[in-house]
């Protein structure tokens, strides 16, 4: 099964970055990555009848971890998880 998660940056400072995430711009939750503690938490779940929020959260978290570790801490304004 193919999966797609859209991530739109809402806020970033030296301590954390917050993204809206979900299947499209109309159906989104919020996720936060704490840069200092290297932790990720779901702030608001995605409200979608097709998939559980954790489906989108896990994929969004994977994308943010890749930004932190593989892309040198660069967090773009808009990014996606696709598989």
PyMOL Python script that loads the backbone (N, CA, C, O; Angstrom):
from pymol import cmd

cmd.read_pdbstr("""\
ATOM      1  N   UNK A   1       0.842  -1.183   0.000  1.00  0.00           N
ATOM      2  CA  UNK A   1       0.000   0.000   0.000  1.00  0.00           C
ATOM      3  C   UNK A   1       0.887   1.247   0.000  1.00  0.00           C
ATOM      4  O   UNK A   1       1.797   1.369   0.821  1.00  0.00           O
ATOM      5  N   UNK A   2       0.624   2.143  -0.900  1.00  0.00           N
ATOM      6  CA  UNK A   2       1.368   3.402  -0.959  1.00  0.00           C
ATOM      7  C   UNK A   2       0.890   4.328   0.153  1.00  0.00           C
ATOM      8  O   UNK A   2      -0.277   4.311   0.545  1.00  0.00           O
ATOM      9  N   UNK A   3       1.823   5.136   0.649  1.00  0.00           N
ATOM     10  CA  UNK A   3       1.440   6.104   1.677  1.00  0.00           C
ATOM     11  C   UNK A   3       2.044   7.457   1.352  1.00  0.00           C
ATOM     12  O   UNK A   3       3.131   7.557   0.782  1.00  0.00           O
ATOM     13  N   UNK A   4       1.312   8.495   1.730  1.00  0.00           N
ATOM     14  CA  UNK A   4       1.722   9.872   1.487  1.00  0.00           C
ATOM     15  C   UNK A   4       1.339  10.703   2.706  1.00  0.00           C
ATOM     16  O   UNK A   4       0.200  10.648   3.170  1.00  0.00           O
ATOM     17  N   UNK A   5       2.289  11.466   3.218  1.00  0.00           N
ATOM     18  CA  UNK A   5       2.014  12.389   4.321  1.00  0.00           C
ATOM     19  C   UNK A   5       2.640  13.735   3.966  1.00  0.00           C
ATOM     20  O   UNK A   5       3.826  13.813   3.645  1.00  0.00           O
ATOM     21  N   UNK A   6       1.849  14.772   4.026  1.00  0.00           N
ATOM     22  CA  UNK A   6       2.292  16.135   3.769  1.00  0.00           C
ATOM     23  C   UNK A   6       2.660  16.778   5.103  1.00  0.00           C
ATOM     24  O   UNK A   6       1.925  16.643   6.081  1.00  0.00           O
ATOM     25  N   UNK A   7       3.801  17.479   5.146  1.00  0.00           N
ATOM     26  CA  UNK A   7       4.221  18.200   6.352  1.00  0.00           C
ATOM     27  C   UNK A   7       4.457  19.663   5.994  1.00  0.00           C
ATOM     28  O   UNK A   7       5.200  19.963   5.059  1.00  0.00           O
ATOM     29  N   UNK A   8       3.830  20.572   6.733  1.00  0.00           N
ATOM     30  CA  UNK A   8       3.969  22.010   6.533  1.00  0.00           C
ATOM     31  C   UNK A   8       4.483  22.643   7.819  1.00  0.00           C
ATOM     32  O   UNK A   8       3.854  22.533   8.872  1.00  0.00           O
ATOM     33  N   UNK A   9       5.635  23.308   7.723  1.00  0.00           N
ATOM     34  CA  UNK A   9       6.224  23.894   8.933  1.00  0.00           C
ATOM     35  C   UNK A   9       5.369  25.046   9.430  1.00  0.00           C
ATOM     36  O   UNK A   9       4.956  25.912   8.659  1.00  0.00           O
ATOM     37  N   UNK A  10       5.111  25.042  10.734  1.00  0.00           N
ATOM     38  CA  UNK A  10       4.322  26.089  11.367  1.00  0.00           C
ATOM     39  C   UNK A  10       5.189  26.995  12.232  1.00  0.00           C
ATOM     40  O   UNK A  10       4.920  28.191  12.347  1.00  0.00           O
ATOM     41  N   UNK A  11       6.243  26.421  12.849  1.00  0.00           N
ATOM     42  CA  UNK A  11       7.066  27.174  13.796  1.00  0.00           C
ATOM     43  C   UNK A  11       8.426  26.497  13.933  1.00  0.00           C
ATOM     44  O   UNK A  11       8.525  25.271  13.912  1.00  0.00           O
ATOM     45  N   UNK A  12       9.470  27.310  14.073  1.00  0.00           N
ATOM     46  CA  UNK A  12      10.790  26.757  14.373  1.00  0.00           C
ATOM     47  C   UNK A  12      11.604  27.776  15.152  1.00  0.00           C
ATOM     48  O   UNK A  12      11.598  28.966  14.836  1.00  0.00           O
ATOM     49  N   UNK A  13      12.308  27.295  16.180  1.00  0.00           N
ATOM     50  CA  UNK A  13      13.306  28.092  16.893  1.00  0.00           C
ATOM     51  C   UNK A  13      14.484  27.172  17.209  1.00  0.00           C
ATOM     52  O   UNK A  13      14.566  26.069  16.669  1.00  0.00           O
ATOM     53  N   UNK A  14      15.382  27.606  18.065  1.00  0.00           N
ATOM     54  CA  UNK A  14      16.573  26.804  18.375  1.00  0.00           C
ATOM     55  C   UNK A  14      16.246  25.525  19.134  1.00  0.00           C
ATOM     56  O   UNK A  14      17.016  24.566  19.099  1.00  0.00           O
ATOM     57  N   UNK A  15      15.102  25.506  19.822  1.00  0.00           N
ATOM     58  CA  UNK A  15      14.738  24.372  20.667  1.00  0.00           C
ATOM     59  C   UNK A  15      13.843  23.354  19.982  1.00  0.00           C
ATOM     60  O   UNK A  15      13.998  22.153  20.199  1.00  0.00           O
ATOM     61  N   UNK A  16      12.894  23.822  19.144  1.00  0.00           N
ATOM     62  CA  UNK A  16      11.919  22.893  18.570  1.00  0.00           C
ATOM     63  C   UNK A  16      11.448  23.343  17.199  1.00  0.00           C
ATOM     64  O   UNK A  16      11.666  24.481  16.782  1.00  0.00           O
ATOM     65  N   UNK A  17      10.797  22.415  16.512  1.00  0.00           N
ATOM     66  CA  UNK A  17      10.139  22.697  15.248  1.00  0.00           C
ATOM     67  C   UNK A  17       8.767  22.025  15.289  1.00  0.00           C
ATOM     68  O   UNK A  17       8.634  20.889  15.744  1.00  0.00           O
ATOM     69  N   UNK A  18       7.749  22.745  14.807  1.00  0.00           N
ATOM     70  CA  UNK A  18       6.380  22.244  14.807  1.00  0.00           C
ATOM     71  C   UNK A  18       5.879  22.223  13.365  1.00  0.00           C
ATOM     72  O   UNK A  18       6.015  23.201  12.630  1.00  0.00           O
ATOM     73  N   UNK A  19       5.305  21.102  12.981  1.00  0.00           N
ATOM     74  CA  UNK A  19       4.721  20.935  11.654  1.00  0.00           C
ATOM     75  C   UNK A  19       3.259  20.534  11.778  1.00  0.00           C
ATOM     76  O   UNK A  19       2.861  19.870  12.735  1.00  0.00           O
ATOM     77  N   UNK A  20       2.458  20.953  10.787  1.00  0.00           N
ATOM     78  CA  UNK A  20       1.143  20.367  10.575  1.00  0.00           C
ATOM     79  C   UNK A  20       1.395  19.181   9.649  1.00  0.00           C
ATOM     80  O   UNK A  20       2.252  19.261   8.770  1.00  0.00           O
ATOM     81  N   UNK A  21       0.664  18.087   9.831  1.00  0.00           N
ATOM     82  CA  UNK A  21       0.886  16.895   9.012  1.00  0.00           C
ATOM     83  C   UNK A  21      -0.414  16.153   8.759  1.00  0.00           C
ATOM     84  O   UNK A  21      -1.324  16.176   9.588  1.00  0.00           O
ATOM     85  N   UNK A  22      -0.496  15.500   7.618  1.00  0.00           N
ATOM     86  CA  UNK A  22      -1.676  14.715   7.289  1.00  0.00           C
ATOM     87  C   UNK A  22      -1.710  14.352   5.825  1.00  0.00           C
ATOM     88  O   UNK A  22      -0.741  14.580   5.100  1.00  0.00           O
ATOM     89  N   UNK A  23      -2.825  13.785   5.382  1.00  0.00           N
ATOM     90  CA  UNK A  23      -2.932  13.334   3.994  1.00  0.00           C
ATOM     91  C   UNK A  23      -3.082  14.481   2.990  1.00  0.00           C
ATOM     92  O   UNK A  23      -2.766  14.316   1.811  1.00  0.00           O
ATOM     93  N   UNK A  24      -3.560  15.638   3.450  1.00  0.00           N
ATOM     94  CA  UNK A  24      -3.712  16.812   2.596  1.00  0.00           C
ATOM     95  C   UNK A  24      -3.829  18.052   3.483  1.00  0.00           C
ATOM     96  O   UNK A  24      -3.843  17.934   4.708  1.00  0.00           O
ATOM     97  N   UNK A  25      -3.912  19.233   2.879  1.00  0.00           N
ATOM     98  CA  UNK A  25      -3.929  20.478   3.660  1.00  0.00           C
ATOM     99  C   UNK A  25      -5.233  20.701   4.421  1.00  0.00           C
ATOM    100  O   UNK A  25      -5.276  21.535   5.324  1.00  0.00           O
ATOM    101  N   UNK A  26      -6.291  19.979   4.078  1.00  0.00           N
ATOM    102  CA  UNK A  26      -7.576  20.144   4.769  1.00  0.00           C
ATOM    103  C   UNK A  26      -7.707  19.241   6.002  1.00  0.00           C
ATOM    104  O   UNK A  26      -8.504  19.528   6.896  1.00  0.00           O
ATOM    105  N   UNK A  27      -6.942  18.170   6.053  1.00  0.00           N
ATOM    106  CA  UNK A  27      -7.031  17.206   7.152  1.00  0.00           C
ATOM    107  C   UNK A  27      -5.644  17.067   7.753  1.00  0.00           C
ATOM    108  O   UNK A  27      -4.805  16.336   7.225  1.00  0.00           O
ATOM    109  N   UNK A  28      -5.395  17.776   8.874  1.00  0.00           N
ATOM    110  CA  UNK A  28      -4.044  17.781   9.435  1.00  0.00           C
ATOM    111  C   UNK A  28      -4.056  17.771  10.957  1.00  0.00           C
ATOM    112  O   UNK A  28      -4.994  18.250  11.596  1.00  0.00           O
ATOM    113  N   UNK A  29      -2.992  17.214  11.517  1.00  0.00           N
ATOM    114  CA  UNK A  29      -2.713  17.284  12.939  1.00  0.00           C
ATOM    115  C   UNK A  29      -1.447  18.099  13.123  1.00  0.00           C
ATOM    116  O   UNK A  29      -0.996  18.767  12.193  1.00  0.00           O
ATOM    117  N   UNK A  30      -0.864  18.050  14.331  1.00  0.00           N
ATOM    118  CA  UNK A  30       0.380  18.772  14.604  1.00  0.00           C
ATOM    119  C   UNK A  30       1.370  17.840  15.281  1.00  0.00           C
ATOM    120  O   UNK A  30       1.002  17.005  16.107  1.00  0.00           O
ATOM    121  N   UNK A  31       2.634  18.003  14.913  1.00  0.00           N
ATOM    122  CA  UNK A  31       3.728  17.207  15.451  1.00  0.00           C
ATOM    123  C   UNK A  31       4.858  18.152  15.837  1.00  0.00           C
ATOM    124  O   UNK A  31       5.104  19.153  15.165  1.00  0.00           O
ATOM    125  N   UNK A  32       5.541  17.822  16.926  1.00  0.00           N
ATOM    126  CA  UNK A  32       6.646  18.661  17.401  1.00  0.00           C
ATOM    127  C   UNK A  32       7.902  17.817  17.584  1.00  0.00           C
ATOM    128  O   UNK A  32       7.852  16.728  18.156  1.00  0.00           O
ATOM    129  N   UNK A  33       9.029  18.330  17.093  1.00  0.00           N
ATOM    130  CA  UNK A  33      10.326  17.711  17.323  1.00  0.00           C
ATOM    131  C   UNK A  33      11.126  18.635  18.217  1.00  0.00           C
ATOM    132  O   UNK A  33      11.368  19.791  17.870  1.00  0.00           O
ATOM    133  N   UNK A  34      11.539  18.122  19.379  1.00  0.00           N
ATOM    134  CA  UNK A  34      12.397  18.875  20.290  1.00  0.00           C
ATOM    135  C   UNK A  34      13.832  18.591  19.879  1.00  0.00           C
ATOM    136  O   UNK A  34      14.311  17.466  20.013  1.00  0.00           O
ATOM    137  N   UNK A  35      14.518  19.613  19.377  1.00  0.00           N
ATOM    138  CA  UNK A  35      15.879  19.455  18.854  1.00  0.00           C
ATOM    139  C   UNK A  35      16.882  19.132  19.954  1.00  0.00           C
ATOM    140  O   UNK A  35      17.821  18.369  19.729  1.00  0.00           O
ATOM    141  N   UNK A  36      16.696  19.694  21.123  1.00  0.00           N
ATOM    142  CA  UNK A  36      17.651  19.483  22.220  1.00  0.00           C
ATOM    143  C   UNK A  36      17.532  18.081  22.814  1.00  0.00           C
ATOM    144  O   UNK A  36      18.541  17.415  23.047  1.00  0.00           O
ATOM    145  N   UNK A  37      16.311  17.638  23.054  1.00  0.00           N
ATOM    146  CA  UNK A  37      16.082  16.315  23.653  1.00  0.00           C
ATOM    147  C   UNK A  37      15.981  15.207  22.603  1.00  0.00           C
ATOM    148  O   UNK A  37      16.005  14.021  22.933  1.00  0.00           O
ATOM    149  N   UNK A  38      15.867  15.610  21.341  1.00  0.00           N
ATOM    150  CA  UNK A  38      15.702  14.671  20.232  1.00  0.00           C
ATOM    151  C   UNK A  38      14.483  13.773  20.450  1.00  0.00           C
ATOM    152  O   UNK A  38      14.561  12.552  20.311  1.00  0.00           O
ATOM    153  N   UNK A  39      13.361  14.400  20.792  1.00  0.00           N
ATOM    154  CA  UNK A  39      12.107  13.682  20.987  1.00  0.00           C
ATOM    155  C   UNK A  39      11.055  14.231  20.039  1.00  0.00           C
ATOM    156  O   UNK A  39      11.116  15.386  19.617  1.00  0.00           O
ATOM    157  N   UNK A  40      10.092  13.382  19.714  1.00  0.00           N
ATOM    158  CA  UNK A  40       9.003  13.768  18.819  1.00  0.00           C
ATOM    159  C   UNK A  40       7.696  13.430  19.518  1.00  0.00           C
ATOM    160  O   UNK A  40       7.540  12.346  20.079  1.00  0.00           O
ATOM    161  N   UNK A  41       6.749  14.381  19.477  1.00  0.00           N
ATOM    162  CA  UNK A  41       5.439  14.115  20.079  1.00  0.00           C
ATOM    163  C   UNK A  41       4.327  14.636  19.184  1.00  0.00           C
ATOM    164  O   UNK A  41       4.492  15.608  18.447  1.00  0.00           O
ATOM    165  N   UNK A  42       3.202  13.966  19.270  1.00  0.00           N
ATOM    166  CA  UNK A  42       2.011  14.385  18.543  1.00  0.00           C
ATOM    167  C   UNK A  42       1.275  15.402  19.405  1.00  0.00           C
ATOM    168  O   UNK A  42       0.875  15.091  20.527  1.00  0.00           O
ATOM    169  N   UNK A  43       1.095  16.608  18.890  1.00  0.00           N
ATOM    170  CA  UNK A  43       0.391  17.657  19.628  1.00  0.00           C
ATOM    171  C   UNK A  43      -1.103  17.559  19.379  1.00  0.00           C
ATOM    172  O   UNK A  43      -1.902  17.662  20.310  1.00  0.00           O
ATOM    173  N   UNK A  44      -1.484  17.357  18.111  1.00  0.00           N
ATOM    174  CA  UNK A  44      -2.889  17.177  17.727  1.00  0.00           C
ATOM    175  C   UNK A  44      -2.974  16.001  16.767  1.00  0.00           C
ATOM    176  O   UNK A  44      -2.209  15.948  15.805  1.00  0.00           O
ATOM    177  N   UNK A  45      -3.876  15.060  16.994  1.00  0.00           N
ATOM    178  CA  UNK A  45      -4.008  13.934  16.073  1.00  0.00           C
ATOM    179  C   UNK A  45      -4.698  14.350  14.774  1.00  0.00           C
ATOM    180  O   UNK A  45      -5.453  15.322  14.740  1.00  0.00           O
ATOM    181  N   UNK A  46      -4.429  13.607  13.720  1.00  0.00           N
ATOM    182  CA  UNK A  46      -5.120  13.790  12.441  1.00  0.00           C
ATOM    183  C   UNK A  46      -6.502  13.164  12.582  1.00  0.00           C
ATOM    184  O   UNK A  46      -6.624  12.009  12.990  1.00  0.00           O
ATOM    185  N   UNK A  47      -7.536  13.916  12.247  1.00  0.00           N
ATOM    186  CA  UNK A  47      -8.905  13.400  12.288  1.00  0.00           C
ATOM    187  C   UNK A  47      -9.289  12.938  10.889  1.00  0.00           C
ATOM    188  O   UNK A  47      -9.711  13.736  10.051  1.00  0.00           O
ATOM    189  N   UNK A  48      -9.134  11.618  10.644  1.00  0.00           N
ATOM    190  CA  UNK A  48      -9.381  11.076   9.318  1.00  0.00           C
ATOM    191  C   UNK A  48     -10.038   9.720   9.464  1.00  0.00           C
ATOM    192  O   UNK A  48      -9.522   8.849  10.164  1.00  0.00           O
ATOM    193  N   UNK A  49     -11.163   9.536   8.811  1.00  0.00           N
ATOM    194  CA  UNK A  49     -11.895   8.280   8.920  1.00  0.00           C
ATOM    195  C   UNK A  49     -11.198   7.143   8.166  1.00  0.00           C
ATOM    196  O   UNK A  49     -11.442   5.972   8.458  1.00  0.00           O
ATOM    197  N   UNK A  50     -10.334   7.474   7.201  1.00  0.00           N
ATOM    198  CA  UNK A  50      -9.701   6.446   6.382  1.00  0.00           C
ATOM    199  C   UNK A  50      -8.559   5.720   7.103  1.00  0.00           C
ATOM    200  O   UNK A  50      -8.375   4.520   6.901  1.00  0.00           O
ATOM    201  N   UNK A  51      -7.801   6.419   7.929  1.00  0.00           N
ATOM    202  CA  UNK A  51      -6.655   5.833   8.634  1.00  0.00           C
ATOM    203  C   UNK A  51      -6.588   6.384  10.054  1.00  0.00           C
ATOM    204  O   UNK A  51      -7.066   7.485  10.327  1.00  0.00           O
ATOM    205  N   UNK A  52      -5.994   5.609  10.948  1.00  0.00           N
ATOM    206  CA  UNK A  52      -5.772   6.091  12.309  1.00  0.00           C
ATOM    207  C   UNK A  52      -4.724   7.197  12.302  1.00  0.00           C
ATOM    208  O   UNK A  52      -3.868   7.232  11.417  1.00  0.00           O
ATOM    209  N   UNK A  53      -4.780   8.088  13.264  1.00  0.00           N
ATOM    210  CA  UNK A  53      -3.815   9.187  13.357  1.00  0.00           C
ATOM    211  C   UNK A  53      -2.389   8.667  13.466  1.00  0.00           C
ATOM    212  O   UNK A  53      -1.465   9.275  12.926  1.00  0.00           O
ATOM    213  N   UNK A  54      -2.200   7.544  14.159  1.00  0.00           N
ATOM    214  CA  UNK A  54      -0.849   6.999  14.338  1.00  0.00           C
ATOM    215  C   UNK A  54      -0.223   6.621  12.999  1.00  0.00           C
ATOM    216  O   UNK A  54       0.998   6.664  12.853  1.00  0.00           O
ATOM    217  N   UNK A  55      -1.049   6.251  12.022  1.00  0.00           N
ATOM    218  CA  UNK A  55      -0.549   5.955  10.677  1.00  0.00           C
ATOM    219  C   UNK A  55       0.215   7.155  10.137  1.00  0.00           C
ATOM    220  O   UNK A  55       1.328   7.000   9.634  1.00  0.00           O
ATOM    221  N   UNK A  56      -0.360   8.342  10.232  1.00  0.00           N
ATOM    222  CA  UNK A  56       0.284   9.563   9.739  1.00  0.00           C
ATOM    223  C   UNK A  56       1.405  10.020  10.669  1.00  0.00           C
ATOM    224  O   UNK A  56       2.452  10.474  10.206  1.00  0.00           O
ATOM    225  N   UNK A  57       1.191   9.902  11.970  1.00  0.00           N
ATOM    226  CA  UNK A  57       2.189  10.343  12.940  1.00  0.00           C
ATOM    227  C   UNK A  57       3.505   9.585  12.760  1.00  0.00           C
ATOM    228  O   UNK A  57       4.573  10.198  12.737  1.00  0.00           O
ATOM    229  N   UNK A  58       3.438   8.271  12.633  1.00  0.00           N
ATOM    230  CA  UNK A  58       4.662   7.468  12.496  1.00  0.00           C
ATOM    231  C   UNK A  58       5.449   7.870  11.259  1.00  0.00           C
ATOM    232  O   UNK A  58       6.677   7.939  11.307  1.00  0.00           O
ATOM    233  N   UNK A  59       4.774   8.131  10.169  1.00  0.00           N
ATOM    234  CA  UNK A  59       5.450   8.508   8.933  1.00  0.00           C
ATOM    235  C   UNK A  59       5.995   9.933   9.000  1.00  0.00           C
ATOM    236  O   UNK A  59       7.089  10.208   8.507  1.00  0.00           O
ATOM    237  N   UNK A  60       5.233  10.832   9.607  1.00  0.00           N
ATOM    238  CA  UNK A  60       5.714  12.212   9.784  1.00  0.00           C
ATOM    239  C   UNK A  60       6.935  12.223  10.699  1.00  0.00           C
ATOM    240  O   UNK A  60       7.888  12.963  10.452  1.00  0.00           O
ATOM    241  N   UNK A  61       6.912  11.409  11.752  1.00  0.00           N
ATOM    242  CA  UNK A  61       8.046  11.328  12.675  1.00  0.00           C
ATOM    243  C   UNK A  61       9.289  10.794  11.958  1.00  0.00           C
ATOM    244  O   UNK A  61      10.398  11.270  12.200  1.00  0.00           O
ATOM    245  N   UNK A  62       9.108   9.821  11.088  1.00  0.00           N
ATOM    246  CA  UNK A  62      10.235   9.301  10.307  1.00  0.00           C
ATOM    247  C   UNK A  62      10.848  10.393   9.447  1.00  0.00           C
ATOM    248  O   UNK A  62      12.070  10.507   9.353  1.00  0.00           O
ATOM    249  N   UNK A  63       9.999  11.192   8.823  1.00  0.00           N
ATOM    250  CA  UNK A  63      10.503  12.269   7.956  1.00  0.00           C
ATOM    251  C   UNK A  63      11.266  13.312   8.767  1.00  0.00           C
ATOM    252  O   UNK A  63      12.322  13.776   8.336  1.00  0.00           O
ATOM    253  N   UNK A  64      10.746  13.686   9.936  1.00  0.00           N
ATOM    254  CA  UNK A  64      11.431  14.677  10.769  1.00  0.00           C
ATOM    255  C   UNK A  64      12.751  14.128  11.307  1.00  0.00           C
ATOM    256  O   UNK A  64      13.732  14.866  11.400  1.00  0.00           O
ATOM    257  N   UNK A  65      12.788  12.854  11.659  1.00  0.00           N
ATOM    258  CA  UNK A  65      14.042  12.241  12.119  1.00  0.00           C
ATOM    259  C   UNK A  65      15.077  12.282  10.997  1.00  0.00           C
ATOM    260  O   UNK A  65      16.257  12.525  11.250  1.00  0.00           O
ATOM    261  N   UNK A  66      14.643  12.048   9.771  1.00  0.00           N
ATOM    262  CA  UNK A  66      15.563  12.121   8.632  1.00  0.00           C
ATOM    263  C   UNK A  66      16.106  13.540   8.471  1.00  0.00           C
ATOM    264  O   UNK A  66      17.290  13.722   8.186  1.00  0.00           O
ATOM    265  N   UNK A  67      15.247  14.542   8.652  1.00  0.00           N
ATOM    266  CA  UNK A  67      15.699  15.947   8.584  1.00  0.00           C
ATOM    267  C   UNK A  67      16.754  16.221   9.657  1.00  0.00           C
ATOM    268  O   UNK A  67      17.761  16.879   9.394  1.00  0.00           O
ATOM    269  N   UNK A  68      16.518  15.719  10.852  1.00  0.00           N
ATOM    270  CA  UNK A  68      17.421  15.968  11.972  1.00  0.00           C
ATOM    271  C   UNK A  68      18.765  15.266  11.788  1.00  0.00           C
ATOM    272  O   UNK A  68      19.817  15.884  11.950  1.00  0.00           O
ATOM    273  N   UNK A  69      18.732  13.986  11.454  1.00  0.00           N
ATOM    274  CA  UNK A  69      19.959  13.196  11.431  1.00  0.00           C
ATOM    275  C   UNK A  69      20.643  13.128  10.067  1.00  0.00           C
ATOM    276  O   UNK A  69      21.865  13.254   9.989  1.00  0.00           O
ATOM    277  N   UNK A  70      19.894  12.934   9.012  1.00  0.00           N
ATOM    278  CA  UNK A  70      20.500  12.737   7.692  1.00  0.00           C
ATOM    279  C   UNK A  70      20.673  14.020   6.896  1.00  0.00           C
ATOM    280  O   UNK A  70      21.483  14.072   5.970  1.00  0.00           O
ATOM    281  N   UNK A  71      19.920  15.054   7.247  1.00  0.00           N
ATOM    282  CA  UNK A  71      19.961  16.294   6.473  1.00  0.00           C
ATOM    283  C   UNK A  71      20.507  17.456   7.291  1.00  0.00           C
ATOM    284  O   UNK A  71      20.252  18.620   6.983  1.00  0.00           O
ATOM    285  N   UNK A  72      21.262  17.128   8.339  1.00  0.00           N
ATOM    286  CA  UNK A  72      21.970  18.140   9.111  1.00  0.00           C
ATOM    287  C   UNK A  72      21.112  19.123   9.870  1.00  0.00           C
ATOM    288  O   UNK A  72      21.539  20.253  10.107  1.00  0.00           O
ATOM    289  N   UNK A  73      19.916  18.729  10.257  1.00  0.00           N
ATOM    290  CA  UNK A  73      19.053  19.615  11.031  1.00  0.00           C
ATOM    291  C   UNK A  73      18.362  20.668  10.194  1.00  0.00           C
ATOM    292  O   UNK A  73      17.889  21.670  10.731  1.00  0.00           O
ATOM    293  N   UNK A  74      18.293  20.459   8.880  1.00  0.00           N
ATOM    294  CA  UNK A  74      17.568  21.388   8.001  1.00  0.00           C
ATOM    295  C   UNK A  74      16.110  20.957   7.924  1.00  0.00           C
ATOM    296  O   UNK A  74      15.812  19.828   7.536  1.00  0.00           O
ATOM    297  N   UNK A  75      15.204  21.854   8.293  1.00  0.00           N
ATOM    298  CA  UNK A  75      13.771  21.574   8.298  1.00  0.00           C
ATOM    299  C   UNK A  75      13.089  22.475   7.270  1.00  0.00           C
ATOM    300  O   UNK A  75      12.894  23.662   7.532  1.00  0.00           O
ATOM    301  N   UNK A  76      12.721  21.935   6.103  1.00  0.00           N
ATOM    302  CA  UNK A  76      12.122  22.753   5.047  1.00  0.00           C
ATOM    303  C   UNK A  76      10.717  23.231   5.409  1.00  0.00           C
ATOM    304  O   UNK A  76      10.072  22.684   6.303  1.00  0.00           O
ATOM    305  N   UNK A  77      10.262  24.250   4.707  1.00  0.00           N
ATOM    306  CA  UNK A  77       8.913  24.798   4.931  1.00  0.00           C
ATOM    307  C   UNK A  77       7.840  23.771   4.588  1.00  0.00           C
ATOM    308  O   UNK A  77       6.790  23.717   5.228  1.00  0.00           O
ATOM    309  N   UNK A  78       8.116  22.963   3.579  1.00  0.00           N
ATOM    310  CA  UNK A  78       7.154  21.971   3.103  1.00  0.00           C
ATOM    311  C   UNK A  78       7.931  20.719   2.723  1.00  0.00           C
ATOM    312  O   UNK A  78       8.933  20.795   2.013  1.00  0.00           O
ATOM    313  N   UNK A  79       7.468  19.569   3.197  1.00  0.00           N
ATOM    314  CA  UNK A  79       8.121  18.306   2.854  1.00  0.00           C
ATOM    315  C   UNK A  79       7.073  17.199   2.861  1.00  0.00           C
ATOM    316  O   UNK A  79       5.927  17.417   3.254  1.00  0.00           O
ATOM    317  N   UNK A  80       7.475  16.023   2.425  1.00  0.00           N
ATOM    318  CA  UNK A  80       6.544  14.899   2.370  1.00  0.00           C
ATOM    319  C   UNK A  80       7.232  13.610   2.794  1.00  0.00           C
ATOM    320  O   UNK A  80       8.458  13.497   2.774  1.00  0.00           O
ATOM    321  N   UNK A  81       6.413  12.653   3.176  1.00  0.00           N
ATOM    322  CA  UNK A  81       6.833  11.268   3.338  1.00  0.00           C
ATOM    323  C   UNK A  81       6.076  10.506   2.269  1.00  0.00           C
ATOM    324  O   UNK A  81       4.848  10.565   2.210  1.00  0.00           O
ATOM    325  N   UNK A  82       6.804   9.791   1.424  1.00  0.00           N
ATOM    326  CA  UNK A  82       6.160   9.003   0.367  1.00  0.00           C
ATOM    327  C   UNK A  82       6.794   7.642   0.317  1.00  0.00           C
ATOM    328  O   UNK A  82       8.015   7.506   0.387  1.00  0.00           O
ATOM    329  N   UNK A  83       5.955   6.626   0.195  1.00  0.00           N
ATOM    330  CA  UNK A  83       6.484   5.271   0.011  1.00  0.00           C
ATOM    331  C   UNK A  83       5.520   4.452  -0.821  1.00  0.00           C
ATOM    332  O   UNK A  83       5.779   3.280  -1.091  1.00  0.00           O
TER     333      UNK A  83
END
""", "prot")
cmd.dss("prot")
cmd.show_as("cartoon", "prot")
cmd.util.cbc("prot")
cmd.orient("prot")
